[in-house]
Amino acid sequence: MKELELKNLYDDFRDGKTLQAYAKIIAEDAAKLDRTINIMEVCGGHTHSIMKFGLPQLMPNNINFIHGPGCPVCIMPKERIDHAYVLAMQPDVILVTLGDMIKVPGSNGSLQDARAKGADVRFVYSPMECLKIAQENPEKKVIFFAIGFETTTPMTAVLIDQVIKQGVENILFHINHVTVPEVMKELIDSRDVHVDSYNNKIDAFLGPSHVSVIAGSKIYEQFPRDYGRPVVVSGFEPVDVMEGISMIVKQFVENRCELEIQYKRVVSYEGNLNAQRLINIYFDKVSLFRWRGLGNVPESGLKLKDAYAKYDAEVVYKDVLPLAEIEDHKLCICGDILRGMAKPPECTIFGTACKPTTPIGSCMVSSEGACAAYYKYGNLL
C-alpha cells in the first residue's frame, strides 16, 4: 500500500504526455532562436534523470545539455582519497564515510581495498551513526570522512554539534565539503591556468535542487547579474527538468537573463537558515580546494574552524597524511567531462577498460557520475 502511495506521488512528475507537451513548448520557443543554447545541469542527479528518461531525444537540435561537476565523489582529487586510505590503515582507527566512497581509487587503492587488508572501514547512511559506533568502541578513534556539497554539510555540522555537547572524545572529522557557486564561477571565469574557461560553451545553468534547499536560490544571483548566464533551479523528476529547460529557453526568447525557481515546492530564496547558521558556527572557507579535473578553485571548500582543531583529523594526523597532488590516469578525460568540454563516449576507454565494475575515472565510480549515467542509460540515446 505504501509503495502504491509513493508511486502516486511521483507518477505525475514522470507522465509521458506532460513530457511531450513540454517538449512541444520547448521546440516552438527554440525555433525562434538563431543559435544553439548550451545548458549545463550542475548536479549529477539531474544528469541521471536526463539520461534515464531520454530527455536529450526530446530536445530540438539547438538545445544542448552539458554535464557539469555536480557529483561530490567525482570531484574528489586522488590525494584526498589517499588521505582516507591512510587514515583507515592507522592502528585503532575506524574510518566512517558515505557509501559512494567505497570504490573510488586513490594511488594506493580504494577504501574497499583497505578493508580487504584489514582496515575497519564502515559506510553509513547518516553521519549520526558515528555516535553509536564511537560509543561501542571507546578505545578507538572514529574518523568521519565527510564529503558532499551544501546538501550534506548540515548533517556533518549537526554531528559536530552533538559530539561537542555530549563530550565525545573519540570522534574526529576529515572535512571535504565543497560549495557549488564557486565552481560554477570557475567554469565560466577561471583564475586557474589549467582551466580553459574562456572556451566554455555554457549559456545557462540548471541549478541544483537539494543544494538550493539548504543554501537558497540567492547563491546564484551573481550569474545572471555579473556573467549574463540565466539560472533556473529545478527539481530532479523529468517533468521538473523539462519545465526548467522550458523556462530557460523562454528567457532567451524574451531576451531576459534572470534567476528563477522551478522547484518552488521545496526551494526558497533564503534557504534553510537554521542549517546555514550551524554551518557558519563550525566551518570556515579554505582559500583553495583542488577539484579533480578542475584544479584549485578559490574558496570552494570548507574546513573546521581553528577553535575545533582537536576534532580535525587533518591536524591530528598531519604527520602521516600525504601532501603531494596526484594526477589522473593519462587516458581518462573526466576533467574535460566535468568542465562540460566533452561527453563520456568521447573517452577512448569508456565502456571498455573503464566501466562500473572496473572504474578508472571518478565519473564512472560514483552512481551520480556522468560516465556511470551514460553507461547505464546510453542505449536510450
C-alpha positions as YAML, in Angstrom:
chain: A
units: angstrom
residues:
- id: 1
  name: MET
  ca: [0.00, 0.00, 0.00]
- id: 2
  name: LYS
  ca: [2.80, 2.40, 0.93]
- id: 3
  name: GLU
  ca: [4.61, 1.61, -2.33]
- id: 4
  name: LEU
  ca: [1.43, 2.44, -4.25]
- id: 5
  name: GLU
  ca: [1.04, 5.73, -2.37]
- id: 6
  name: LEU
  ca: [4.67, 6.63, -3.11]
- id: 7
  name: LYS
  ca: [4.21, 5.75, -6.78]
- id: 8
  name: ASN
  ca: [1.17, 8.01, -6.94]
- id: 9
  name: LEU
  ca: [3.29, 10.85, -5.57]
- id: 10
  name: TYR
  ca: [5.84, 10.78, -8.38]
- id: 11
  name: ASP
  ca: [3.74, 9.46, -11.29]
- id: 12
  name: ASP
  ca: [2.61, 12.94, -12.31]
- id: 13
  name: PHE
  ca: [6.22, 14.11, -12.46]
- id: 14
  name: ARG
  ca: [7.05, 11.31, -14.91]
- id: 15
  name: ASP
  ca: [3.93, 11.47, -17.06]
- id: 16
  name: GLY
  ca: [4.72, 10.90, -20.72]
- id: 17
  name: LYS
  ca: [2.02, 13.21, -22.05]
- id: 18
  name: THR
  ca: [3.26, 16.06, -19.86]
- id: 19
  name: LEU
  ca: [6.82, 15.48, -21.05]
- id: 20
  name: GLN
  ca: [5.68, 15.57, -24.68]
- id: 21
  name: ALA
  ca: [3.71, 18.77, -24.02]
- id: 22
  name: TYR
  ca: [6.80, 20.47, -22.59]
- id: 23
  name: ALA
  ca: [8.88, 19.14, -25.50]
- id: 24
  name: LYS
  ca: [6.45, 20.85, -27.90]
- id: 25
  name: ILE
  ca: [6.64, 24.15, -25.99]
- id: 26
  name: ILE
  ca: [10.45, 24.00, -25.93]
- id: 27
  name: ALA
  ca: [10.59, 23.23, -29.67]
- id: 28
  name: GLU
  ca: [8.26, 26.11, -30.51]
- id: 29
  name: ASP
  ca: [10.30, 28.57, -28.44]
- id: 30
  name: ALA
  ca: [13.65, 27.21, -29.64]
- id: 31
  name: ALA
  ca: [12.54, 27.75, -33.26]
- id: 32
  name: LYS
  ca: [12.55, 31.48, -32.53]
- id: 33
  name: LEU
  ca: [16.27, 31.41, -31.64]
- id: 34
  name: ASP
  ca: [19.06, 31.87, -34.16]
- id: 35
  name: ARG
  ca: [21.71, 29.89, -32.26]
- id: 36
  name: THR
  ca: [22.28, 26.82, -30.09]
- id: 37
  name: ILE
  ca: [21.69, 27.17, -26.36]
- id: 38
  name: ASN
  ca: [24.02, 25.05, -24.19]
- id: 39
  name: ILE
  ca: [22.56, 24.35, -20.76]
- id: 40
  name: MET
  ca: [24.73, 22.93, -18.00]
- id: 41
  name: GLU
  ca: [22.98, 20.84, -15.40]
- id: 42
  name: VAL
  ca: [25.34, 21.21, -12.46]
- id: 43
  name: CYS
  ca: [24.02, 18.30, -10.39]
- id: 44
  name: GLY
  ca: [24.67, 14.62, -11.01]
- id: 45
  name: GLY
  ca: [21.08, 13.85, -10.00]
- id: 46
  name: HIS
  ca: [19.89, 15.95, -12.94]
- id: 47
  name: THR
  ca: [22.32, 14.15, -15.26]
- id: 48
  name: HIS
  ca: [20.85, 10.78, -14.31]
- id: 49
  name: SER
  ca: [17.26, 11.95, -14.79]
- id: 50
  name: ILE
  ca: [18.16, 13.46, -18.16]
- id: 51
  name: MET
  ca: [19.75, 10.20, -19.29]
- id: 52
  name: LYS
  ca: [17.33, 7.76, -17.65]
- id: 53
  name: PHE
  ca: [14.26, 9.37, -19.20]
- id: 54
  name: GLY
  ca: [15.85, 10.06, -22.59]
- id: 55
  name: LEU
  ca: [15.35, 13.82, -22.38]
- id: 56
  name: PRO
  ca: [18.06, 14.65, -24.98]
- id: 57
  name: GLN
  ca: [15.86, 12.91, -27.56]
- id: 58
  name: LEU
  ca: [13.02, 15.31, -26.72]
- id: 59
  name: MET
  ca: [15.16, 18.38, -27.36]
- id: 60
  name: PRO
  ca: [15.27, 20.31, -30.65]
- id: 61
  name: ASN
  ca: [18.65, 20.39, -32.37]
- id: 62
  name: ASN
  ca: [19.57, 23.80, -30.97]
- id: 63
  name: ILE
  ca: [19.14, 22.87, -27.28]
- id: 64
  name: ASN
  ca: [22.12, 21.00, -25.87]
- id: 65
  name: PHE
  ca: [22.89, 19.55, -22.45]
- id: 66
  name: ILE
  ca: [26.34, 19.99, -20.87]
- id: 67
  name: HIS
  ca: [27.04, 17.75, -17.88]
- id: 68
  name: GLY
  ca: [28.68, 19.61, -15.02]
- id: 69
  name: PRO
  ca: [30.73, 18.71, -11.94]
- id: 70
  name: GLY
  ca: [27.83, 18.11, -9.57]
- id: 71
  name: CYS
  ca: [28.97, 14.83, -8.07]
- id: 72
  name: PRO
  ca: [30.94, 15.18, -4.80]
- id: 73
  name: VAL
  ca: [32.68, 11.84, -5.25]
- id: 74
  name: CYS
  ca: [33.66, 12.60, -8.85]
- id: 75
  name: ILE
  ca: [35.41, 15.85, -7.98]
- id: 76
  name: MET
  ca: [37.42, 14.45, -5.07]
- id: 77
  name: PRO
  ca: [41.14, 14.54, -6.01]
- id: 78
  name: LYS
  ca: [43.19, 11.38, -5.58]
- id: 79
  name: GLU
  ca: [45.30, 12.86, -2.78]
- id: 80
  name: ARG
  ca: [42.19, 13.21, -0.61]
- id: 81
  name: ILE
  ca: [41.19, 9.63, -1.40]
- id: 82
  name: ASP
  ca: [44.71, 8.74, -0.27]
- id: 83
  name: HIS
  ca: [44.04, 10.60, 2.99]
- id: 84
  name: ALA
  ca: [41.03, 8.36, 3.60]
- id: 85
  name: TYR
  ca: [43.08, 5.25, 2.78]
- id: 86
  name: VAL
  ca: [45.99, 6.25, 5.04]
- id: 87
  name: LEU
  ca: [43.67, 7.13, 7.92]
- id: 88
  name: ALA
  ca: [41.84, 3.82, 7.55]
- id: 89
  name: MET
  ca: [45.14, 1.94, 7.83]
- id: 90
  name: GLN
  ca: [46.15, 3.65, 11.09]
- id: 91
  name: PRO
  ca: [46.04, 1.49, 14.24]
- id: 92
  name: ASP
  ca: [42.93, 1.73, 16.40]
- id: 93
  name: VAL
  ca: [41.02, 3.76, 13.78]
- id: 94
  name: ILE
  ca: [37.54, 3.18, 12.42]
- id: 95
  name: LEU
  ca: [37.01, 5.17, 9.23]
- id: 96
  name: VAL
  ca: [33.38, 6.06, 8.55]
- id: 97
  name: THR
  ca: [32.06, 7.63, 5.35]
- id: 98
  name: LEU
  ca: [29.15, 7.62, 2.92]
- id: 99
  name: GLY
  ca: [28.65, 4.64, 0.61]
- id: 100
  name: ASP
  ca: [29.72, 6.09, -2.74]
- id: 101
  name: MET
  ca: [33.27, 6.43, -1.48]
- id: 102
  name: ILE
  ca: [33.93, 2.68, -1.28]
- id: 103
  name: LYS
  ca: [35.19, 2.10, -4.84]
- id: 104
  name: VAL
  ca: [36.90, 5.41, -5.59]
- id: 105
  name: PRO
  ca: [40.51, 4.58, -6.47]
- id: 106
  name: GLY
  ca: [43.38, 6.58, -4.99]
- id: 107
  name: SER
  ca: [47.05, 5.98, -5.72]
- id: 108
  name: ASN
  ca: [47.18, 3.24, -3.05]
- id: 109
  name: GLY
  ca: [43.83, 1.70, -3.87]
- id: 110
  name: SER
  ca: [40.27, 2.24, -2.73]
- id: 111
  name: LEU
  ca: [38.68, 2.05, 0.70]
- id: 112
  name: GLN
  ca: [37.34, -1.31, -0.42]
- id: 113
  name: ASP
  ca: [40.96, -2.40, -0.87]
- id: 114
  name: ALA
  ca: [41.88, -1.01, 2.56]
- id: 115
  name: ARG
  ca: [39.07, -3.01, 4.14]
- id: 116
  name: ALA
  ca: [40.28, -6.16, 2.36]
- id: 117
  name: LYS
  ca: [43.66, -5.58, 4.01]
- id: 118
  name: GLY
  ca: [42.10, -5.48, 7.44]
- id: 119
  name: ALA
  ca: [41.19, -1.82, 7.90]
- id: 120
  name: ASP
  ca: [37.95, -1.11, 9.77]
- id: 121
  name: VAL
  ca: [36.04, 0.92, 7.16]
- id: 122
  name: ARG
  ca: [32.32, 1.45, 7.60]
- id: 123
  name: PHE
  ca: [29.74, 3.02, 5.34]
- id: 124
  name: VAL
  ca: [26.71, 4.78, 6.74]
- id: 125
  name: TYR
  ca: [23.55, 6.50, 5.50]
- id: 126
  name: SER
  ca: [23.66, 9.12, 8.24]
- id: 127
  name: PRO
  ca: [26.69, 10.73, 9.93]
- id: 128
  name: MET
  ca: [24.82, 10.43, 13.24]
- id: 129
  name: GLU
  ca: [25.59, 6.70, 13.19]
- id: 130
  name: CYS
  ca: [29.12, 7.71, 14.20]
- id: 131
  name: LEU
  ca: [27.88, 8.40, 17.74]
- id: 132
  name: LYS
  ca: [26.80, 4.79, 18.23]
- id: 133
  name: ILE
  ca: [29.99, 3.45, 16.64]
- id: 134
  name: ALA
  ca: [32.10, 5.63, 18.95]
- id: 135
  name: GLN
  ca: [30.10, 4.57, 22.00]
- id: 136
  name: GLU
  ca: [30.55, 0.89, 21.14]
- id: 137
  name: ASN
  ca: [34.30, 1.33, 20.50]
- id: 138
  name: PRO
  ca: [35.60, 3.71, 23.21]
- id: 139
  name: GLU
  ca: [39.18, 2.52, 22.78]
- id: 140
  name: LYS
  ca: [39.27, 3.54, 19.09]
- id: 141
  name: LYS
  ca: [39.26, 6.77, 17.13]
- id: 142
  name: VAL
  ca: [36.25, 7.09, 14.83]
- id: 143
  name: ILE
  ca: [37.11, 9.33, 11.88]
- id: 144
  name: PHE
  ca: [34.22, 10.61, 9.80]
- id: 145
  name: PHE
  ca: [35.41, 11.32, 6.25]
- id: 146
  name: ALA
  ca: [32.86, 13.98, 5.33]
- id: 147
  name: ILE
  ca: [32.03, 14.64, 1.68]
- id: 148
  name: GLY
  ca: [29.33, 16.47, -0.23]
- id: 149
  name: PHE
  ca: [28.01, 19.83, -1.31]
- id: 150
  name: GLU
  ca: [25.81, 22.17, 0.72]
- id: 151
  name: THR
  ca: [23.25, 19.35, 0.82]
- id: 152
  name: THR
  ca: [25.17, 17.14, 3.27]
- id: 153
  name: THR
  ca: [27.20, 19.78, 5.11]
- id: 154
  name: PRO
  ca: [24.46, 20.44, 7.70]
- id: 155
  name: MET
  ca: [24.45, 16.74, 8.68]
- id: 156
  name: THR
  ca: [28.16, 16.95, 9.45]
- id: 157
  name: ALA
  ca: [27.60, 20.19, 11.37]
- id: 158
  name: VAL
  ca: [24.87, 18.52, 13.46]
- id: 159
  name: LEU
  ca: [27.21, 15.62, 14.25]
- id: 160
  name: ILE
  ca: [29.97, 18.03, 15.32]
- id: 161
  name: ASP
  ca: [27.46, 19.88, 17.46]
- id: 162
  name: GLN
  ca: [26.40, 16.68, 19.21]
- id: 163
  name: VAL
  ca: [29.98, 15.45, 19.66]
- id: 164
  name: ILE
  ca: [30.83, 18.69, 21.46]
- id: 165
  name: LYS
  ca: [27.63, 18.86, 23.52]
- id: 166
  name: GLN
  ca: [27.87, 15.20, 24.57]
- id: 167
  name: GLY
  ca: [31.59, 15.42, 25.31]
- id: 168
  name: VAL
  ca: [32.51, 12.59, 22.92]
- id: 169
  name: GLU
  ca: [36.29, 12.37, 22.82]
- id: 170
  name: ASN
  ca: [36.91, 9.68, 20.20]
- id: 171
  name: ILE
  ca: [35.31, 11.16, 17.06]
- id: 172
  name: LEU
  ca: [37.38, 13.13, 14.57]
- id: 173
  name: PHE
  ca: [36.48, 14.71, 11.22]
- id: 174
  name: HIS
  ca: [38.20, 14.86, 7.85]
- id: 175
  name: ILE
  ca: [36.27, 17.63, 6.06]
- id: 176
  name: ASN
  ca: [35.86, 17.52, 2.28]
- id: 177
  name: HIS
  ca: [32.70, 19.58, 1.87]
- id: 178
  name: VAL
  ca: [32.62, 21.83, -1.18]
- id: 179
  name: THR
  ca: [30.33, 24.60, -2.39]
- id: 180
  name: VAL
  ca: [28.58, 24.95, -5.74]
- id: 181
  name: PRO
  ca: [28.59, 28.66, -6.72]
- id: 182
  name: GLU
  ca: [32.39, 28.95, -6.62]
- id: 183
  name: VAL
  ca: [32.92, 26.11, -9.09]
- id: 184
  name: MET
  ca: [30.16, 27.44, -11.36]
- id: 185
  name: LYS
  ca: [32.05, 30.72, -11.46]
- id: 186
  name: GLU
  ca: [35.32, 28.88, -12.12]
- id: 187
  name: LEU
  ca: [33.81, 27.18, -15.15]
- id: 188
  name: ILE
  ca: [32.96, 30.49, -16.82]
- id: 189
  name: ASP
  ca: [35.62, 32.82, -15.36]
- id: 190
  name: SER
  ca: [38.59, 30.78, -14.20]
- id: 191
  name: ARG
  ca: [41.63, 32.09, -12.36]
- id: 192
  name: ASP
  ca: [43.40, 28.74, -12.69]
- id: 193
  name: VAL
  ca: [45.71, 28.49, -15.72]
- id: 194
  name: HIS
  ca: [44.78, 24.81, -16.10]
- id: 195
  name: VAL
  ca: [41.10, 25.58, -16.68]
- id: 196
  name: ASP
  ca: [40.31, 26.93, -20.14]
- id: 197
  name: SER
  ca: [37.16, 28.74, -19.08]
- id: 198
  name: TYR
  ca: [37.39, 31.19, -21.98]
- id: 199
  name: ASN
  ca: [36.40, 28.41, -24.38]
- id: 200
  name: ASN
  ca: [33.46, 27.31, -22.26]
- id: 201
  name: LYS
  ca: [30.19, 26.75, -24.06]
- id: 202
  name: ILE
  ca: [27.87, 27.37, -21.11]
- id: 203
  name: ASP
  ca: [24.94, 29.65, -21.91]
- id: 204
  name: ALA
  ca: [22.76, 28.88, -18.88]
- id: 205
  name: PHE
  ca: [22.64, 26.76, -15.73]
- id: 206
  name: LEU
  ca: [20.04, 24.32, -14.48]
- id: 207
  name: GLY
  ca: [20.57, 24.92, -10.76]
- id: 208
  name: PRO
  ca: [20.83, 22.03, -8.26]
- id: 209
  name: SER
  ca: [17.71, 21.43, -6.23]
- id: 210
  name: HIS
  ca: [18.86, 19.85, -2.95]
- id: 211
  name: VAL
  ca: [21.80, 22.24, -2.63]
- id: 212
  name: SER
  ca: [19.33, 25.09, -3.04]
- id: 213
  name: VAL
  ca: [17.02, 23.71, -0.35]
- id: 214
  name: ILE
  ca: [19.84, 24.36, 2.13]
- id: 215
  name: ALA
  ca: [21.61, 27.39, 0.67]
- id: 216
  name: GLY
  ca: [18.65, 29.07, -1.04]
- id: 217
  name: SER
  ca: [18.47, 30.27, -4.62]
- id: 218
  name: LYS
  ca: [20.18, 33.50, -3.51]
- id: 219
  name: ILE
  ca: [23.59, 31.87, -4.03]
- id: 220
  name: TYR
  ca: [23.09, 32.06, -7.83]
- id: 221
  name: GLU
  ca: [22.22, 35.76, -8.11]
- id: 222
  name: GLN
  ca: [25.68, 36.64, -9.38]
- id: 223
  name: PHE
  ca: [25.38, 34.56, -12.57]
- id: 224
  name: PRO
  ca: [22.63, 36.48, -14.37]
- id: 225
  name: ARG
  ca: [23.80, 39.76, -12.83]
- id: 226
  name: ASP
  ca: [27.57, 39.54, -13.41]
- id: 227
  name: TYR
  ca: [28.08, 36.87, -16.06]
- id: 228
  name: GLY
  ca: [24.98, 37.00, -18.25]
- id: 229
  name: ARG
  ca: [24.01, 33.39, -17.54]
- id: 230
  name: PRO
  ca: [20.41, 32.63, -16.55]
- id: 231
  name: VAL
  ca: [19.88, 30.12, -13.73]
- id: 232
  name: VAL
  ca: [16.73, 28.09, -13.18]
- id: 233
  name: VAL
  ca: [16.67, 25.93, -10.04]
- id: 234
  name: SER
  ca: [14.91, 22.71, -10.99]
- id: 235
  name: GLY
  ca: [13.71, 19.53, -9.31]
- id: 236
  name: PHE
  ca: [15.05, 16.11, -10.29]
- id: 237
  name: GLU
  ca: [11.98, 14.49, -11.81]
- id: 238
  name: PRO
  ca: [11.78, 14.57, -15.63]
- id: 239
  name: VAL
  ca: [8.77, 16.91, -15.69]
- id: 240
  name: ASP
  ca: [10.68, 19.25, -13.35]
- id: 241
  name: VAL
  ca: [13.69, 19.19, -15.65]
- id: 242
  name: MET
  ca: [11.61, 19.78, -18.77]
- id: 243
  name: GLU
  ca: [9.82, 22.72, -17.17]
- id: 244
  name: GLY
  ca: [13.19, 24.12, -16.05]
- id: 245
  name: ILE
  ca: [14.55, 23.82, -19.60]
- id: 246
  name: SER
  ca: [11.43, 25.49, -20.93]
- id: 247
  name: MET
  ca: [11.88, 28.39, -18.51]
- id: 248
  name: ILE
  ca: [15.50, 28.85, -19.62]
- id: 249
  name: VAL
  ca: [14.64, 28.77, -23.34]
- id: 250
  name: LYS
  ca: [11.82, 31.26, -22.78]
- id: 251
  name: GLN
  ca: [14.29, 33.66, -21.12]
- id: 252
  name: PHE
  ca: [16.42, 33.63, -24.28]
- id: 253
  name: VAL
  ca: [13.37, 34.12, -26.50]
- id: 254
  name: GLU
  ca: [12.25, 37.08, -24.38]
- id: 255
  name: ASN
  ca: [15.79, 38.46, -24.10]
- id: 256
  name: ARG
  ca: [15.79, 38.08, -20.32]
- id: 257
  name: CYS
  ca: [18.60, 36.92, -18.04]
- id: 258
  name: GLU
  ca: [17.26, 36.06, -14.59]
- id: 259
  name: LEU
  ca: [17.38, 33.74, -11.60]
- id: 260
  name: GLU
  ca: [14.18, 31.69, -11.39]
- id: 261
  name: ILE
  ca: [12.94, 28.80, -9.26]
- id: 262
  name: GLN
  ca: [11.05, 25.96, -10.92]
- id: 263
  name: TYR
  ca: [11.25, 23.77, -7.78]
- id: 264
  name: LYS
  ca: [9.11, 26.11, -5.69]
- id: 265
  name: ARG
  ca: [7.50, 23.28, -3.75]
- id: 266
  name: VAL
  ca: [10.79, 22.83, -1.88]
- id: 267
  name: VAL
  ca: [13.26, 25.63, -2.71]
- id: 268
  name: SER
  ca: [13.07, 29.19, -1.39]
- id: 269
  name: TYR
  ca: [15.19, 32.26, -1.98]
- id: 270
  name: GLU
  ca: [16.66, 32.27, 1.55]
- id: 271
  name: GLY
  ca: [17.02, 28.52, 2.04]
- id: 272
  name: ASN
  ca: [17.28, 26.76, 5.40]
- id: 273
  name: LEU
  ca: [18.53, 29.49, 7.73]
- id: 274
  name: ASN
  ca: [18.96, 27.14, 10.71]
- id: 275
  name: ALA
  ca: [21.20, 24.87, 8.66]
- id: 276
  name: GLN
  ca: [23.19, 27.84, 7.38]
- id: 277
  name: ARG
  ca: [23.64, 29.12, 10.94]
- id: 278
  name: LEU
  ca: [25.00, 25.78, 12.14]
- id: 279
  name: ILE
  ca: [27.39, 25.55, 9.18]
- id: 280
  name: ASN
  ca: [28.72, 29.04, 9.96]
- id: 281
  name: ILE
  ca: [29.34, 28.10, 13.59]
- id: 282
  name: TYR
  ca: [31.72, 25.24, 12.81]
- id: 283
  name: PHE
  ca: [33.17, 25.84, 9.33]
- id: 284
  name: ASP
  ca: [35.39, 28.37, 7.59]
- id: 285
  name: LYS
  ca: [36.14, 28.64, 3.88]
- id: 286
  name: VAL
  ca: [39.52, 27.42, 2.67]
- id: 287
  name: SER
  ca: [41.43, 29.71, 0.33]
- id: 288
  name: LEU
  ca: [41.81, 26.95, -2.28]
- id: 289
  name: PHE
  ca: [40.30, 23.50, -2.74]
- id: 290
  name: ARG
  ca: [41.52, 21.25, -5.53]
- id: 291
  name: TRP
  ca: [38.73, 19.74, -7.61]
- id: 292
  name: ARG
  ca: [39.53, 16.63, -9.61]
- id: 293
  name: GLY
  ca: [39.91, 17.65, -13.25]
- id: 294
  name: LEU
  ca: [39.34, 21.33, -12.50]
- id: 295
  name: GLY
  ca: [42.33, 22.42, -10.44]
- id: 296
  name: ASN
  ca: [42.36, 24.75, -7.46]
- id: 297
  name: VAL
  ca: [39.06, 26.58, -7.06]
- id: 298
  name: PRO
  ca: [39.23, 29.59, -4.70]
- id: 299
  name: GLU
  ca: [37.06, 29.49, -1.58]
- id: 300
  name: SER
  ca: [35.17, 26.41, -2.78]
- id: 301
  name: GLY
  ca: [35.89, 24.15, 0.19]
- id: 302
  name: LEU
  ca: [35.21, 24.13, 3.90]
- id: 303
  name: LYS
  ca: [37.35, 23.30, 6.92]
- id: 304
  name: LEU
  ca: [36.76, 23.10, 10.65]
- id: 305
  name: LYS
  ca: [37.35, 26.40, 12.41]
- id: 306
  name: ASP
  ca: [40.62, 26.62, 14.34]
- id: 307
  name: ALA
  ca: [38.68, 26.59, 17.62]
- id: 308
  name: TYR
  ca: [37.74, 22.97, 16.87]
- id: 309
  name: ALA
  ca: [41.18, 21.79, 15.71]
- id: 310
  name: LYS
  ca: [41.28, 18.96, 18.25]
- id: 311
  name: TYR
  ca: [38.46, 17.32, 16.25]
- id: 312
  name: ASP
  ca: [40.23, 17.79, 12.91]
- id: 313
  name: ALA
  ca: [41.81, 14.58, 11.58]
- id: 314
  name: GLU
  ca: [43.97, 16.59, 9.17]
- id: 315
  name: VAL
  ca: [45.54, 18.32, 12.19]
- id: 316
  name: VAL
  ca: [45.75, 15.29, 14.48]
- id: 317
  name: TYR
  ca: [47.25, 13.03, 11.78]
- id: 318
  name: LYS
  ca: [49.17, 15.68, 9.84]
- id: 319
  name: ASP
  ca: [52.46, 13.76, 10.17]
- id: 320
  name: VAL
  ca: [51.17, 10.73, 8.24]
- id: 321
  name: LEU
  ca: [48.94, 12.34, 5.60]
- id: 322
  name: PRO
  ca: [50.46, 12.79, 2.11]
- id: 323
  name: LEU
  ca: [50.69, 16.30, 0.68]
- id: 324
  name: ALA
  ca: [51.59, 15.78, -3.00]
- id: 325
  name: GLU
  ca: [48.95, 16.39, -5.67]
- id: 326
  name: ILE
  ca: [48.22, 13.32, -7.81]
- id: 327
  name: GLU
  ca: [47.11, 13.45, -11.41]
- id: 328
  name: ASP
  ca: [44.53, 11.17, -13.05]
- id: 329
  name: HIS
  ca: [45.17, 8.31, -15.47]
- id: 330
  name: LYS
  ca: [46.53, 9.70, -18.75]
- id: 331
  name: LEU
  ca: [43.72, 8.23, -20.84]
- id: 332
  name: CYS
  ca: [40.97, 9.47, -18.53]
- id: 333
  name: ILE
  ca: [39.11, 12.61, -19.67]
- id: 334
  name: CYS
  ca: [36.96, 13.06, -16.56]
- id: 335
  name: GLY
  ca: [38.40, 16.56, -16.21]
- id: 336
  name: ASP
  ca: [37.05, 17.56, -19.62]
- id: 337
  name: ILE
  ca: [33.71, 15.92, -18.83]
- id: 338
  name: LEU
  ca: [33.44, 17.76, -15.51]
- id: 339
  name: ARG
  ca: [34.16, 21.04, -17.32]
- id: 340
  name: GLY
  ca: [31.49, 20.34, -19.91]
- id: 341
  name: MET
  ca: [34.07, 20.21, -22.70]
- id: 342
  name: ALA
  ca: [33.45, 16.56, -23.60]
- id: 343
  name: LYS
  ca: [30.86, 13.82, -23.24]
- id: 344
  name: PRO
  ca: [31.63, 10.34, -21.86]
- id: 345
  name: PRO
  ca: [31.50, 8.43, -25.19]
- id: 346
  name: GLU
  ca: [34.36, 10.62, -26.44]
- id: 347
  name: CYS
  ca: [36.69, 8.91, -23.96]
- id: 348
  name: THR
  ca: [38.74, 6.11, -25.56]
- id: 349
  name: ILE
  ca: [38.42, 3.85, -22.50]
- id: 350
  name: PHE
  ca: [34.72, 4.48, -21.82]
- id: 351
  name: GLY
  ca: [32.80, 1.21, -21.59]
- id: 352
  name: THR
  ca: [35.90, -0.89, -22.26]
- id: 353
  name: ALA
  ca: [38.73, -0.55, -19.74]
- id: 354
  name: CYS
  ca: [36.61, 1.88, -17.70]
- id: 355
  name: LYS
  ca: [33.19, 0.65, -16.57]
- id: 356
  name: PRO
  ca: [31.35, 0.45, -13.23]
- id: 357
  name: THR
  ca: [32.91, -2.90, -12.29]
- id: 358
  name: THR
  ca: [36.44, -1.66, -13.10]
- id: 359
  name: PRO
  ca: [36.31, 2.15, -12.87]
- id: 360
  name: ILE
  ca: [39.38, 4.14, -13.84]
- id: 361
  name: GLY
  ca: [37.92, 7.63, -13.79]
- id: 362
  name: SER
  ca: [35.95, 9.26, -11.00]
- id: 363
  name: CYS
  ca: [32.95, 9.91, -13.26]
- id: 364
  name: MET
  ca: [32.46, 6.15, -13.61]
- id: 365
  name: VAL
  ca: [32.98, 5.33, -9.93]
- id: 366
  name: SER
  ca: [30.08, 7.23, -8.44]
- id: 367
  name: SER
  ca: [26.45, 6.37, -9.07]
- id: 368
  name: GLU
  ca: [25.93, 10.10, -9.76]
- id: 369
  name: GLY
  ca: [28.80, 10.40, -12.25]
- id: 370
  name: ALA
  ca: [28.15, 11.34, -15.87]
- id: 371
  name: CYS
  ca: [30.04, 8.32, -17.22]
- id: 372
  name: ALA
  ca: [28.04, 5.97, -14.99]
- id: 373
  name: ALA
  ca: [24.84, 7.56, -16.29]
- id: 374
  name: TYR
  ca: [25.89, 7.15, -19.93]
- id: 375
  name: TYR
  ca: [27.00, 3.56, -19.31]
- id: 376
  name: LYS
  ca: [23.69, 2.66, -17.63]
- id: 377
  name: TYR
  ca: [21.29, 4.58, -19.86]
- id: 378
  name: GLY
  ca: [23.27, 5.19, -23.07]
- id: 379
  name: ASN
  ca: [21.09, 2.80, -25.03]
- id: 380
  name: LEU
  ca: [18.29, 5.33, -24.64]
- id: 381
  name: LEU
  ca: [20.11, 7.92, -26.76]
...
